[in-house]
Amino acid sequence: MKKPKLLIVVLFQNLGEEHPYYARNPAPPLPGILLAGLTPPELQVEVLHEMVRPINYATEADYIALSFMDYLAPHAYEVARRFRPQGKIVIGGGKFASTFPDEVQPHFDSILVGEAPTVWPTMVRDLLAGQLKPRYVADPAPSLENIPPPRYDLVESRYAVAIVTEATRSCPHPCTYCALNIRRTPFRMRPIPDVIRDLRNTRGVPWHKRKMAMILDNNLGGDLSYAKALLREIAKLRFWAVGTQFSIECLRDDEFVDLLAKARCRMAFIGMESLNDRSLHAVQKRQNRVEEYKEFFAKLHRRGILTFTGLMFALDEDTVEYYRRLPAMLDDVGNAVILSSIAIPIYGTPLHRHVVAEGRITDTDLSHYEGDHLVFRHPHMTPEEIFEAYQRVNRVFYSVRAIARRWARIIAMQVREESWPQYLLRLAVVSFVYLKLSIFQRHHAQVRVFAASGQALAQPPADGRPWKPACASLA
Ligand code: SF4
């Protein structure tokens, strides 16, 4: 008998359906393939990442599960509204659904509140029995033991990396803009053997993608002893390239850097966010010290670990003068790649409460809270000044000439610690990862920063249909 089919859709839609889709990230987000791994075998599963493939509304799937972040909620509601009249049962989940369930629930047949592993198998059982309840709520901080491996065989082929997993959840820092600080949960770690099992589980993955992996934690360095123990085990797997993410103060620990290099970490995402100490303090990002950046980034680059650094615009203490100097400052500290965005007062965060209390929100359309729109009034700068700076920094940083110059500088910094063949492999991988990330970000700058959002800054939605929250806590 044919099994019923579940289509898991990881939403990513801020380009408009008329635009081409592209893999802004080298690897898929974890939720879709993790949920597929948790799904009992009674269901046939497909995972669709909207970042790289449009939704097929004529799918033969019986059930649809939508995973989405806050700014994608209006889009998620629209997707659910198109599927439900076809008789499909549509389930919603993700951080926003978990934070504002009363807002989200009316749009779905059922929602999953919290982390999926302990609740999803029960939901599927009820779904198949025709007894699906409107809401399933997980423990606020469930154990991370015995989570099955993600379904790497279902990763879209357009992602350069297929092997992605997580080792920890949450983060010990209090950054006021971070969604993790809407409702803080304790920093938790998975058993190291479980993480290693995931990384070895390459069945169904094309051979050329078996040598690269990403650990998609919020902050791998939340417990450095654990991180070091894990990196020692990862080093034994002899990947060509591993990517991960951690907060910058971890780089004060030389042993941590050494173990990253031994594990063949080739890309570290770091929340640098600003080169303005006053702005960093204002958002409680006190673990970042601007005077340390240059030394830290060089320390990583010498070992073949590229820095992929977040950079936020429109933080409250930023000024026109700061942005005038920013391109030269970035050149001096030597970031390899930046991920730039305009500051987002995510609903429910301490930053959002602060901006609301000062009456500075100018745009309540949730779909604009994606990092390319300015949705609040800045205390010192006009929207035009901010957007001019946002464009100019991206234009300078992602010019073809600047990309080539940074590549040459990083290659020249490499220190050989291994045999010549391994060293040459390292140079090739570093070049590949650097160019791939730079091309993704340059493309994003061209599609979103230069072309799309200039007119949209602090403007009401052009189609005259602003998103209206159903939930009082969001209104
Ligand atoms: S360090 Fe990063 S993950 Fe941790 S709270 Fe700050 S922004 Fe969030």
Residues whose N, C-alpha, C, O or C-beta is under 5 A from the ligand:
A	BS01	SF4	C171 H173 P174 C175 C178 L180 N218 N219 S247 G271
